[in-house]
């Protein structure tokens, strides 16, 4: 068996339907296969610890140099020498879940069971618009803190949205750890952007103008819903899903059931005369 060199490999030809195999003299298990078409492929052959023989292609001659292919073969054989099966490891990595898989499982196994519809819609939009275009094809176990920081930087002009993206990713990676998909959460420790919350209160004049506009609005149901939101500070869905049995007008109390509130607990809202 000669030592494989570029000159030798370039000279090889085969008329055999199964191709010609030439082994390397210096590295046992490393060789090339020459097809009648002229295609030449490097491969490595080894026997696993349980006695099964494997042959794995390393790449085509011309794409890889002979030295590059020999280096790959040495790496595979070194894994075998340590009692591992690199083919099994390689196949397992190829089959490992991607961020798209994690997103789908997060929505199905967590969000749809524990979150409100509006929150699920927000999560879907965040995944579709910001997270999956940048990370969707990556393996879950391969996403690094640098990847998370790069996504955060891409959203630096929208700090609130960047922080919501990090919060969503952090929850997803926590679940991936629980599911055994990776060992840590790469979002942990990434500093959020500062958020300067704005507080805006309507003046008496603005409230009067709003009330006048709502009184003239053609949709009476919509106008009344908005005015009830103004008077109680309730969220839109809490108002739109409210039923008369929740209101005690004699005591002036609105009892919101737990399944309608963000905190998932019963809330008692005092009602003004208005």
Buried (B, 14 or more C-beta within 10 A) or exposed (E): EEEBEEEBBEEBEBEEEEBBBBBBEEBBBBBBBBBEEEEBBBBBBBEBEEEEEBEBEBBEBEEBBBEEBBEBBBEBBEBBEEEBBBBEEEEEEEEBBBBBBBBEBBBEEBBEEEBBEEEBEBBEEBBEEBBBEBBBEBBBBBBEBEBBBEBBEBBEEEBEBBBBBBEBBBBBBBBBEEBEBBEEBBBEEBEEBEEEEEEEEEEEEEEEEBBEEBEEBEEEEEBEBBBBBBEBEBBEBBBBEBEEEBBEEEEEEBEBBEEBBEEEEEBEBEBEEE
